[in-house]
């Protein structure tokens, strides 16, 4: 990237429990069709970057998106996916026209991306879960809430949840 090039606009899309829980044993902790729909609407047509374990839990490239997977395994090849070996390399192969670029997990990739992120698409599932993987702590005072929609549990979505879009101040 030359000095004249602006780095791409980074966004994070994540669903967490009330204590920043995001997973256990490389699996999601809930099945929330409303959040899956929100995620699909938010990220479709854009580039998504994820770690290899997150890709493994998804099991396939997500349609209508440019899929970039970060792994330490230099020999890994996945059909329909661009494989890179670092977060920096993932950013290098994107460009400023690809706006926004979504970071979609897991915890280590979120940790690396959070300082560079402009926008956070945060779904909070209003429940406390038994988890072994968490979204990194962040200072909410550094973010402005652009939108917030609270939803009650229903027959398809077991827990109350809130969709928020936060922009870095």
N, C-alpha and C positions, 0 to 999 in steps of 0.2 A: 504494500500500500504506500503510495507516495504521500508526501506531506500535504499536497493539495486535495487529496481524496478525503472525504469525510467518512468516518466509520459508519457502518450501517445502523439504522434505527433498531434497537433491540427491545423486545417485549418478552415478558415471561407470562406463560399461561400455566396456572397451578390451582389445584384444589387441595385444601388442607382441612384437617379437623381443627377443633378449637385450640389445641396446643401445638399447631403447626405440623401435625402428623400427615405424612403422605404415603406411607406404605409399610408393609411387613412381609418378609420373605419374598421380596421382589414382586409383590402383588398390591393392587389397590385395596383399600380398606372398606370400600362401599361400592354399591352399584346404584348410581344416580343418573337415570336417563336424561334428566333436565341438564345436568352438568355436561354429559357427553354431547348433547345437542349444542349447548353454548360453546364448548370447545371446538366442535366441528364448524359452526358458523364463524367463530372468531379466527380460526387458523386456515380455513380453506382458501386456496389460491395463493398461499404464502409459503415461504421457506420455514421449515421446522428443524431445530437442532436438538438432538437428544443423545444421551449416553447409550452404550451398548446394552446394559442391563434393562434400561427402559424399553429399548427396541425389542429385546427378547420378551419382555412382559406383554408388549403390544402384539408381537408375533408376525407383523407384516408391515410393509411401507403403507403409510396412510395415504389414501387416494386424494387427488387434486391438490397435492402439496409437494414441494421439493423436500425430500427427506435426506438429512445429513446426520450420520451417526458417528459419534466419537468413541474410539476404542484404542487401547494400548497395543492390540494385536495388529501388527503391521501387515499381516498376510490375509486378514479377514476381507472377504468380498461378499456383498449381499446384493442380489438382483433388485434393481429399482431403487437403490440407495447409494448415496455418495458416502464413502467411508474415509474418515480422516483420523489423525492420531492425537489431536489436541484441540482445545477450545479455540486457540489462536488460529490454527489451521482452518477450522470451520469458518471463522470470520473472514479469513483471507480469500476463501473461494466464493464468498458472497460479494455483492456489490451494493452501492448506495441506492440503486434503483429498486432493489428488493426491500420494500418497506411495507410493513415491518417484518422483521425476522423474529420468529418465536422460539424461545427456549422452552422445552416441554419436559425436562427432567433428565436424570434424577437429581438427587440431593447434591452431589458433587458438582454437576454441571450448573445447577442453580447457584451454588456458592460462588463458582467462578464468574458467572454472568451477572449476578446481582449488582455489583458496583458499576457495571457498564450499561445497565438497563434503564430505559426511559419510561416504560409503561409496564404496569403489573396488572394482569387480568387474574384476579384472585377470587376463587370460589371458596367460601368458608362453609363447611358442613358443621352445623351446630350440634356437635356431639364429641365426646372424648373417646378416642380409640386406643387400643393396645397396638403400639407401632414400634418398629425398629429404625425407621427412616423419617427424617424431619426436614421441613423447609427451613433454610437458614433464618436466624433472627434478623430483623431489620427494624430501623427506627421509623415509625409511622410519621413522625414530625417532618421527615424529609420528603413526604409524599402528600399530594393533594388528591382527595377523593373527587373524581370526575363524575362518576355515576355509582349508584348503589341500589340494588333491587333485592328486597327480602322476600323469601317465599316460604310458605308453610309446607310441611310434609303432606304428602297425598298418597294415593294408592300405588303410584309408581315410584315415588321418591320417599324413602323411609324417614328421612331427617329434614328438619328445617334447614334452609341454606340461604346464603347471600352471595349474589354476584356483585363484585366491585371492580371498577377500573380506577387505578391509581396512577397519577403522573408524577414523576420526580419534579420537585420544586427547584 
